[in-house]
Amino acid sequence: MLRKISRLFVIKTRFEAFLIIYALALGATTRGAQYLEQFPGWGGYLLFLACTGAVFLAGAKILDCLKYEKAAAKRANDS
């Protein structure tokens, strides 16, 4: 039963990955907007950029991991 529940939290397709990246981007831009209010000027802009940049890095890593897992599963099935 625990295995079935844990499979719900595994990203299996690129579509699911893009949905998660979109949700991360929404949260990051919201947090970045809060930073702009708290820290007006260059400090707020740099923090906003850091929030959005983290989403780009995380999104790239998620998509790379999906590609790696798909190749590993294919190799396991071939041998």
GROMACS elastic network, one bead per residue, 0.5 to 0.9 nm:
[ bonds ]
;  ai    aj funct       b0    kb
    1     4     6  0.52161   500
    1     5     6  0.64822   500
    1     6     6  0.87360   500
    2     5     6  0.51458   500
    2     6     6  0.61236   500
    2     7     6  0.87027   500
    3     6     6  0.50588   500
    3     7     6  0.62615   500
    4     7     6  0.52869   500
    4     8     6  0.70478   500
    5     8     6  0.55416   500
    5     9     6  0.76208   500
    6     9     6  0.55912   500
    6    10     6  0.72257   500
    7    10     6  0.53534   500
    7    11     6  0.86318   500
    8    11     6  0.81617   500
   11    14     6  0.80251   500
   11    16     6  0.60962   500
   11    17     6  0.62925   500
   11    20     6  0.88619   500
   11    62     6  0.87147   500
   11    66     6  0.77949   500
   12    15     6  0.85244   500
   12    16     6  0.68601   500
   12    17     6  0.78395   500
   12    66     6  0.73350   500
   13    16     6  0.53575   500
   13    17     6  0.64375   500
   13    18     6  0.88288   500
   13    66     6  0.74665   500
   14    18     6  0.61301   500
   14    19     6  0.85997   500
   14    63     6  0.71286   500
   14    66     6  0.74037   500
   15    18     6  0.51358   500
   15    19     6  0.62885   500
   15    20     6  0.87406   500
   16    19     6  0.50722   500
   16    20     6  0.63099   500
   16    21     6  0.86458   500
   17    20     6  0.51579   500
   17    21     6  0.61390   500
   17    22     6  0.85438   500
   17    59     6  0.78821   500
   17    62     6  0.68054   500
   17    63     6  0.69020   500
   17    66     6  0.83949   500
   18    22     6  0.60004   500
   18    23     6  0.85547   500
   18    59     6  0.79646   500
   18    63     6  0.85301   500
   19    22     6  0.50706   500
   19    23     6  0.62770   500
   19    24     6  0.86756   500
   20    23     6  0.50601   500
   20    24     6  0.61856   500
   20    25     6  0.85803   500
   20    59     6  0.84769   500
   21    25     6  0.61020   500
   21    26     6  0.86547   500
   21    55     6  0.70694   500
   21    56     6  0.84832   500
   21    58     6  0.78084   500
   21    59     6  0.56642   500
   21    62     6  0.84292   500
   22    25     6  0.50128   500
   22    26     6  0.62447   500
   22    27     6  0.87002   500
   22    55     6  0.89277   500
   23    26     6  0.51473   500
   23    27     6  0.63286   500
   23    28     6  0.86034   500
   24    27     6  0.52020   500
   24    28     6  0.60589   500
   24    29     6  0.86291   500
   24    55     6  0.63503   500
   24    58     6  0.88057   500
   24    59     6  0.86832   500
   25    28     6  0.50047   500
   25    29     6  0.60776   500
   25    30     6  0.84653   500
   25    51     6  0.85596   500
   25    52     6  0.67971   500
   25    55     6  0.59707   500
   25    56     6  0.85308   500
   26    29     6  0.53599   500
   26    30     6  0.61928   500
   26    31     6  0.86301   500
   27    30     6  0.51266   500
   27    31     6  0.61494   500
   27    32     6  0.84674   500
   27    51     6  0.89598   500
   28    31     6  0.50711   500
   28    32     6  0.59298   500
   28    33     6  0.85223   500
   28    48     6  0.79859   500
   28    51     6  0.52625   500
   28    52     6  0.58620   500
   28    54     6  0.82906   500
   28    55     6  0.72292   500
   29    33     6  0.60322   500
   29    34     6  0.85563   500
   29    48     6  0.72087   500
   29    51     6  0.70372   500
   29    52     6  0.65919   500
   30    33     6  0.51273   500
   30    34     6  0.64203   500
   30    35     6  0.87618   500
   31    34     6  0.50410   500
   31    35     6  0.62992   500
   31    36     6  0.87582   500
   31    48     6  0.76007   500
   31    51     6  0.73847   500
   32    36     6  0.62940   500
   32    37     6  0.87987   500
   32    44     6  0.76644   500
   32    45     6  0.80835   500
   32    47     6  0.65535   500
   32    49     6  0.75959   500
   32    50     6  0.83473   500
   32    51     6  0.61209   500
   32    52     6  0.76997   500
   33    36     6  0.50288   500
   33    37     6  0.64860   500
   33    38     6  0.87683   500
   33    44     6  0.84092   500
   33    48     6  0.69619   500
   34    37     6  0.51569   500
   34    38     6  0.62136   500
   34    39     6  0.84672   500
   34    44     6  0.86229   500
   34    48     6  0.86875   500
   35    38     6  0.50240   500
   35    39     6  0.56949   500
   35    40     6  0.78915   500
   35    43     6  0.84314   500
   35    44     6  0.52551   500
   35    45     6  0.79309   500
   35    47     6  0.65250   500
   35    48     6  0.65575   500
   36    39     6  0.52892   500
   36    40     6  0.53843   500
   36    41     6  0.75551   500
   36    42     6  0.89853   500
   36    43     6  0.80378   500
   36    45     6  0.64461   500
   36    47     6  0.79330   500
   36    48     6  0.70502   500
   37    40     6  0.59591   500
   37    44     6  0.74918   500
   38    44     6  0.72724   500
   39    42     6  0.80355   500
   39    43     6  0.59100   500
   39    45     6  0.83097   500
   39    47     6  0.87551   500
   40    43     6  0.67302   500
   40    44     6  0.53844   500
   40    45     6  0.78135   500
   41    44     6  0.56951   500
   41    45     6  0.65238   500
   41    46     6  0.88954   500
   42    45     6  0.50100   500
   42    46     6  0.60637   500
   42    47     6  0.85739   500
   43    46     6  0.52120   500
   43    47     6  0.62613   500
   43    48     6  0.86097   500
   44    47     6  0.51387   500
   44    48     6  0.60729   500
   44    49     6  0.85341   500
   45    48     6  0.50249   500
   45    49     6  0.61134   500
   45    50     6  0.85873   500
   46    49     6  0.50013   500
   46    50     6  0.61498   500
   46    51     6  0.87021   500
   47    51     6  0.62694   500
   47    52     6  0.87698   500
   48    51     6  0.51675   500
   48    52     6  0.63904   500
   48    53     6  0.84812   500
   49    52     6  0.52584   500
   49    53     6  0.58399   500
   49    54     6  0.84748   500
   50    53     6  0.50003   500
   50    54     6  0.60964   500
   50    55     6  0.88197   500
   51    54     6  0.53482   500
   51    55     6  0.68102   500
   52    55     6  0.52190   500
   52    56     6  0.66589   500
   52    57     6  0.89768   500
   53    56     6  0.51300   500
   53    57     6  0.64118   500
   53    58     6  0.86730   500
   54    57     6  0.51393   500
   54    58     6  0.60736   500
   54    59     6  0.84298   500
   55    58     6  0.50539   500
   55    59     6  0.58351   500
   55    60     6  0.84104   500
   56    59     6  0.51582   500
   56    60     6  0.61472   500
   56    61     6  0.86139   500
   57    60     6  0.52603   500
   57    61     6  0.62582   500
   57    62     6  0.87153   500
   58    61     6  0.50806   500
   58    62     6  0.61370   500
   58    63     6  0.86699   500
   59    62     6  0.51169   500
   59    63     6  0.62310   500
   59    64     6  0.85403   500
   60    63     6  0.52616   500
   60    64     6  0.60853   500
   60    65     6  0.85626   500
   61    64     6  0.50628   500
   61    65     6  0.60516   500
   61    66     6  0.86182   500
   62    65     6  0.51751   500
   62    66     6  0.63273   500
   62    67     6  0.88189   500
   63    66     6  0.51549   500
   63    67     6  0.64091   500
   63    68     6  0.87486   500
   64    67     6  0.51413   500
   64    68     6  0.62107   500
   64    69     6  0.86464   500
   65    69     6  0.60111   500
   65    70     6  0.84599   500
   66    69     6  0.51724   500
   66    70     6  0.61136   500
   66    71     6  0.86380   500
   67    70     6  0.52188   500
   67    71     6  0.63005   500
   67    72     6  0.86729   500
   68    71     6  0.51907   500
   68    72     6  0.61293   500
   68    73     6  0.86051   500
   69    72     6  0.50162   500
   69    73     6  0.60711   500
   69    74     6  0.85318   500
   70    73     6  0.51717   500
   70    74     6  0.62110   500
   70    75     6  0.87056   500
   71    74     6  0.50628   500
   71    75     6  0.62110   500
   71    76     6  0.86332   500
   72    75     6  0.50936   500
   72    76     6  0.61684   500
   72    77     6  0.86715   500
   73    76     6  0.50388   500
   73    77     6  0.62260   500
   73    78     6  0.86420   500
   74    77     6  0.51665   500
   74    78     6  0.61782   500
   74    79     6  0.88182   500
   75    78     6  0.51071   500
   75    79     6  0.63580   500
   76    79     6  0.55457   500
